[in-house]
Protein backbone atom coordinates (compact mmCIF):
# COMPACT_ATOMS: atom_id res chain seq x y z
CA UNK A 1 0.00 0.00 0.00
CA UNK A 2 1.48 3.32 -1.03
CA UNK A 3 1.70 6.34 1.22
CA UNK A 4 -1.03 8.20 -0.67
CA UNK A 5 -3.46 5.29 -0.41
CA UNK A 6 -2.67 4.86 3.27
CA UNK A 7 -3.21 8.59 3.86
CA UNK A 8 -6.53 8.47 1.99
CA UNK A 9 -7.65 5.43 4.01
CA UNK A 10 -6.73 7.05 7.31
CA UNK A 11 -8.45 10.27 6.25
CA UNK A 12 -11.60 8.44 5.23
CA UNK A 13 -11.78 6.50 8.48
CA UNK A 14 -11.17 9.67 10.51
CA UNK A 15 -13.84 11.57 8.57
CA UNK A 16 -16.42 8.80 8.98
CA UNK A 17 -15.57 8.42 12.68
CA UNK A 18 -15.96 12.15 13.25
CA UNK A 19 -19.31 12.25 11.46
CA UNK A 20 -20.55 9.19 13.39
CA UNK A 21 -19.50 10.76 16.71
CA UNK A 22 -21.28 14.00 15.81
CA UNK A 23 -24.46 12.09 14.99
CA UNK A 24 -24.30 10.10 18.24
CA UNK A 25 -23.66 13.24 20.29
CA UNK A 26 -26.52 15.03 18.55
CA UNK A 27 -28.87 12.15 19.38
CA UNK A 28 -27.94 12.00 23.07
CA UNK A 29 -27.69 15.73 23.84
CA UNK A 30 -31.20 17.09 24.25
CA UNK A 31 -32.05 20.58 23.04
CA UNK A 32 -29.88 23.34 21.73
CA UNK A 33 -27.53 25.61 23.63
CA UNK A 34 -29.63 28.71 22.92
CA UNK A 35 -32.74 27.02 24.31
CA UNK A 36 -30.98 25.62 27.39
CA UNK A 37 -29.02 28.76 28.27
CA UNK A 38 -32.07 30.57 29.64
CA UNK A 39 -32.37 28.30 32.69
CA UNK A 40 -29.05 27.95 34.51
CA UNK A 41 -27.65 25.56 35.63
CA UNK A 42 -27.97 23.72 32.38
CA UNK A 43 -29.71 20.46 33.10
CA UNK A 44 -28.70 18.03 30.43
CA UNK A 45 -29.30 14.29 30.50
CA UNK A 46 -25.59 13.41 30.52
CA UNK A 47 -24.94 15.46 33.68
CA UNK A 48 -25.77 13.40 36.73
CA UNK A 49 -24.83 15.66 39.58
CA UNK A 50 -23.77 19.17 40.40
CA UNK A 51 -20.29 20.00 39.20
CA UNK A 52 -20.02 17.04 36.81
CA UNK A 53 -18.95 17.84 33.28
CA UNK A 54 -20.91 16.14 30.56
CA UNK A 55 -19.19 13.52 28.46
CA UNK A 56 -20.37 15.35 25.35
CA UNK A 57 -18.29 18.36 26.29
CA UNK A 58 -15.18 16.21 26.07
CA UNK A 59 -16.16 14.25 22.96
CA UNK A 60 -17.43 17.20 20.92
CA UNK A 61 -13.99 18.66 20.19
CA UNK A 62 -12.63 15.16 19.49
CA UNK A 63 -15.35 14.62 16.88
CA UNK A 64 -14.61 17.98 15.29
CA UNK A 65 -10.86 17.28 15.23
CA UNK A 66 -11.45 13.89 13.59
CA UNK A 67 -13.73 15.49 11.00
CA UNK A 68 -11.26 18.28 10.22
CA UNK A 69 -8.27 15.92 10.19
CA UNK A 70 -10.09 13.52 7.88
CA UNK A 71 -10.93 16.24 5.38
CA UNK A 72 -7.40 17.61 5.53
CA UNK A 73 -5.89 14.14 5.01
CA UNK A 74 -8.15 13.46 2.04
CA UNK A 75 -7.21 16.81 0.47
CA UNK A 76 -3.50 16.11 0.97
CA UNK A 77 -3.92 12.64 -0.55
CA UNK A 78 -5.76 14.16 -3.52
CA UNK A 79 -3.03 16.74 -4.11
CA UNK A 80 -0.30 14.09 -3.78
CA UNK A 81 -2.03 11.84 -6.31
CA UNK A 82 -2.52 14.69 -8.80
CA UNK A 83 1.09 15.84 -8.45
CA UNK A 84 2.37 12.28 -8.79
CA UNK A 85 0.28 11.72 -11.95
CA UNK A 86 1.61 14.80 -13.74
SVG drawing of the C-alpha trace seen along z (x, -y; Angstrom):
<svg xmlns="http://www.w3.org/2000/svg" viewBox="-35 -33 40 35">
<polyline fill="none" stroke="black" stroke-width="0.4" points="0.0,0.0 1.5,-3.3 1.7,-6.3 -1.0,-8.2 -3.5,-5.3 -2.7,-4.9 -3.2,-8.6 -6.5,-8.5 -7.6,-5.4 -6.7,-7.1 -8.5,-10.3 -11.6,-8.4 -11.8,-6.5 -11.2,-9.7 -13.8,-11.6 -16.4,-8.8 -15.6,-8.4 -16.0,-12.2 -19.3,-12.2 -20.5,-9.2 -19.5,-10.8 -21.3,-14.0 -24.5,-12.1 -24.3,-10.1 -23.7,-13.2 -26.5,-15.0 -28.9,-12.2 -27.9,-12.0 -27.7,-15.7 -31.2,-17.1 -32.1,-20.6 -29.9,-23.3 -27.5,-25.6 -29.6,-28.7 -32.7,-27.0 -31.0,-25.6 -29.0,-28.8 -32.1,-30.6 -32.4,-28.3 -29.1,-28.0 -27.6,-25.6 -28.0,-23.7 -29.7,-20.5 -28.7,-18.0 -29.3,-14.3 -25.6,-13.4 -24.9,-15.5 -25.8,-13.4 -24.8,-15.7 -23.8,-19.2 -20.3,-20.0 -20.0,-17.0 -19.0,-17.8 -20.9,-16.1 -19.2,-13.5 -20.4,-15.3 -18.3,-18.4 -15.2,-16.2 -16.2,-14.2 -17.4,-17.2 -14.0,-18.7 -12.6,-15.2 -15.4,-14.6 -14.6,-18.0 -10.9,-17.3 -11.5,-13.9 -13.7,-15.5 -11.3,-18.3 -8.3,-15.9 -10.1,-13.5 -10.9,-16.2 -7.4,-17.6 -5.9,-14.1 -8.1,-13.5 -7.2,-16.8 -3.5,-16.1 -3.9,-12.6 -5.8,-14.2 -3.0,-16.7 -0.3,-14.1 -2.0,-11.8 -2.5,-14.7 1.1,-15.8 2.4,-12.3 0.3,-11.7 1.6,-14.8"/>
</svg>
